[in-house]
Amino acid sequence: MDIPLNEVDHIAKLVPFVSGRATTMEDALAVPAFKEVYDSTPHLHELIDIAARMEGTVRNAGTHAAGVVISDKPILEYLPCIVQPPARKRRPSRRSHSSRWVSSIRWAC
């Protein structure tokens, strides 16, 4: 989108911190200064609209403390996985879904 970093930084600093839960775009739009930027700056309006559509998605595929997904078929038949170039001979693949989503699924075996 080629938006200068200082503009993105300014709008990001207007997003409020909400204790006890994730901050939503609705929370941000309730801040008068954020709403003013949203209403008056077309390229930032577009950026915020894109961010709102991405709200709640997984941000990255980093390595974190993990669970194990056990499957009756190759795991790729159920979940997309990320396989990075191996640092060792055999490195496990990693899934790219949040643990909440994966743990909510139950398959009968």
GROMACS elastic network, one bead per residue, 0.5 to 0.9 nm:
[ bonds ]
;  ai    aj funct       b0    kb
    1    43     6  0.83187   500
    1    47     6  0.80329   500
    2     5     6  0.88353   500
    3     6     6  0.84736   500
    3     7     6  0.68970   500
    3     8     6  0.69527   500
    3    43     6  0.78145   500
    3    44     6  0.82083   500
    3    47     6  0.89154   500
    4     7     6  0.55421   500
    4     8     6  0.66563   500
    4     9     6  0.87769   500
    5     8     6  0.50946   500
    5     9     6  0.59456   500
    5    10     6  0.84679   500
    6    10     6  0.60541   500
    6    11     6  0.87453   500
    7    10     6  0.50631   500
    7    11     6  0.63529   500
    7    12     6  0.85707   500
    7    44     6  0.83106   500
    8    11     6  0.53215   500
    8    12     6  0.60669   500
    8    13     6  0.86253   500
    8    44     6  0.80880   500
    8    47     6  0.89721   500
    9    12     6  0.50754   500
    9    13     6  0.61726   500
    9    14     6  0.88381   500
   10    13     6  0.53142   500
   10    14     6  0.67083   500
   11    14     6  0.52356   500
   11    15     6  0.70190   500
   11    33     6  0.89078   500
   11    34     6  0.66910   500
   11    37     6  0.76761   500
   11    44     6  0.82497   500
   12    15     6  0.55036   500
   12    16     6  0.88942   500
   12    34     6  0.89689   500
   13    16     6  0.76991   500
   14    28     6  0.72999   500
   14    31     6  0.74857   500
   14    33     6  0.70580   500
   14    34     6  0.57940   500
   15    23     6  0.79990   500
   15    24     6  0.89116   500
   15    25     6  0.82670   500
   15    27     6  0.76854   500
   15    29     6  0.83082   500
   15    31     6  0.76612   500
   15    34     6  0.71974   500
   16    23     6  0.71487   500
   16    27     6  0.70583   500
   16    28     6  0.61218   500
   16    31     6  0.76681   500
   17    22     6  0.83097   500
   17    23     6  0.64055   500
   17    27     6  0.89309   500
   18    21     6  0.62283   500
   18    22     6  0.66749   500
   18    23     6  0.55220   500
   18    24     6  0.87675   500
   18    27     6  0.81508   500
   19    22     6  0.78730   500
   19    23     6  0.84052   500
   22    56     6  0.89407   500
   23    26     6  0.81800   500
   23    27     6  0.62389   500
   23    28     6  0.75761   500
   24    27     6  0.51539   500
   24    28     6  0.65847   500
   24    29     6  0.87979   500
   24    52     6  0.82311   500
   24    55     6  0.73934   500
   24    56     6  0.87300   500
   25    29     6  0.60969   500
   25    30     6  0.86004   500
   25    48     6  0.82094   500
   25    51     6  0.81347   500
   25    52     6  0.60196   500
   25    55     6  0.76621   500
   26    29     6  0.51318   500
   26    30     6  0.63503   500
   26    52     6  0.88807   500
   27    30     6  0.52691   500
   27    31     6  0.71513   500
   28    31     6  0.55152   500
   28    32     6  0.87082   500
   28    34     6  0.64066   500
   28    35     6  0.76136   500
   29    32     6  0.71819   500
   29    33     6  0.85777   500
   29    34     6  0.59101   500
   29    35     6  0.50010   500
   29    36     6  0.88074   500
   29    38     6  0.79719   500
   30    33     6  0.88249   500
   30    34     6  0.76344   500
   30    35     6  0.68244   500
   31    34     6  0.53500   500
   31    35     6  0.61415   500
   31    36     6  0.86245   500
   32    35     6  0.50669   500
   32    36     6  0.60479   500
   32    37     6  0.87252   500
   33    36     6  0.50607   500
   33    37     6  0.63967   500
   33    38     6  0.86419   500
   34    37     6  0.52552   500
   34    38     6  0.61719   500
   34    39     6  0.86634   500
   35    39     6  0.60280   500
   35    40     6  0.84791   500
   36    39     6  0.51657   500
   36    40     6  0.59634   500
   36    41     6  0.82353   500
   37    40     6  0.52628   500
   37    41     6  0.55766   500
   37    42     6  0.86996   500
   37    44     6  0.71447   500
   37    45     6  0.74750   500
   38    41     6  0.59429   500
   38    42     6  0.74360   500
   38    43     6  0.88896   500
   38    44     6  0.62351   500
   38    46     6  0.84636   500
   38    48     6  0.72513   500
   39    42     6  0.74927   500
   39    44     6  0.88569   500
   39    45     6  0.67218   500
   40    44     6  0.85812   500
   40    45     6  0.78082   500
   41    44     6  0.54655   500
   41    45     6  0.59593   500
   41    46     6  0.87392   500
   42    46     6  0.62585   500
   42    47     6  0.86790   500
   43    46     6  0.51488   500
   43    47     6  0.63278   500
   43    48     6  0.87573   500
   44    48     6  0.60388   500
   44    49     6  0.84346   500
   45    48     6  0.52088   500
   45    49     6  0.61739   500
   45    50     6  0.87075   500
   46    49     6  0.50773   500
   46    50     6  0.62654   500
   46    51     6  0.86242   500
   47    50     6  0.52009   500
   47    51     6  0.61949   500
   47    52     6  0.86500   500
   48    52     6  0.60554   500
   48    53     6  0.86895   500
   49    52     6  0.50500   500
   49    53     6  0.64356   500
   49    54     6  0.88197   500
   50    53     6  0.52142   500
   50    54     6  0.64482   500
   50    55     6  0.88019   500
   51    54     6  0.50564   500
   51    55     6  0.61765   500
   52    55     6  0.50685   500
   52    56     6  0.87861   500
   53    56     6  0.85438   500
   53    57     6  0.89136   500
   54    57     6  0.57372   500
   54    58     6  0.87595   500
   54    59     6  0.89730   500
   55    58     6  0.88367   500
   56    59     6  0.85152   500
   57    98     6  0.86990   500
   58    61     6  0.77202   500
   58    96     6  0.82168   500
   58    97     6  0.71055   500
   58    98     6  0.65383   500
   59    62     6  0.88862   500
   60    96     6  0.82225   500
   61    64     6  0.89659   500
   61    82     6  0.80792   500
   61    94     6  0.83763   500
   61    95     6  0.80885   500
   61    96     6  0.58483   500
   61    97     6  0.82035   500
   62    96     6  0.88851   500
   63    66     6  0.79507   500
   63    94     6  0.83056   500
   66    99     6  0.81512   500
   67    99     6  0.77742   500
   69    75     6  0.79974   500
   69    95     6  0.89218   500
   69   102     6  0.81713   500
   69   103     6  0.88718   500
   70    73     6  0.88857   500
   70    75     6  0.78071   500
   71    74     6  0.67630   500
   71    75     6  0.60267   500
   71    78     6  0.83369   500
   71   107     6  0.89161   500
   72    75     6  0.80916   500
   72   109     6  0.73705   500
   73    76     6  0.81947   500
   73    77     6  0.68172   500
   73    78     6  0.82120   500
   74    77     6  0.58003   500
   74    78     6  0.77933   500
   75    78     6  0.54679   500
   75    79     6  0.59879   500
   75    80     6  0.79440   500
   75    81     6  0.80403   500
   75    95     6  0.89367   500
   76    79     6  0.51474   500
   76    80     6  0.56013   500
   76    81     6  0.65370   500
   76    95     6  0.89904   500
   77    80     6  0.78628   500
   79    95     6  0.66734   500
   79    96     6  0.78402   500
   79    97     6  0.79774   500
   79   102     6  0.88846   500
   80    94     6  0.86973   500
   80    95     6  0.61016   500
   80    96     6  0.64830   500
   80    97     6  0.81847   500
   81    93     6  0.62289   500
   81    94     6  0.53094   500
   81    96     6  0.57979   500
   81    97     6  0.86830   500
   82    93     6  0.58181   500
   82    94     6  0.50937   500
   82    95     6  0.58298   500
   82    96     6  0.65538   500
   83    86     6  0.82305   500
   83    91     6  0.82994   500
   83    92     6  0.75040   500
   83    94     6  0.63700   500
   83    95     6  0.86058   500
   84    87     6  0.86695   500
   84    91     6  0.82025   500
   84    92     6  0.88671   500
   84    93     6  0.73445   500
   84    94     6  0.85305   500
   85    88     6  0.88779   500
   85    91     6  0.83230   500
   86    89     6  0.62955   500
   86    90     6  0.65652   500
   86    91     6  0.55620   500
   86    92     6  0.86404   500
   87    90     6  0.81375   500
   87    91     6  0.71931   500
   88    91     6  0.62073   500
   95    98     6  0.86146   500
   97   100     6  0.83131   500
   97   101     6  0.67036   500
   97   102     6  0.66895   500
   98   101     6  0.54514   500
   98   102     6  0.64807   500
   98   103     6  0.87171   500
   99   102     6  0.50974   500
   99   103     6  0.59153   500
   99   104     6  0.84360   500
  100   103     6  0.52980   500
  100   104     6  0.61844   500
  101   104     6  0.52452   500
  101   105     6  0.69242   500
  102   105     6  0.56359   500
  102   106     6  0.86886   500
  103   106     6  0.75716   500
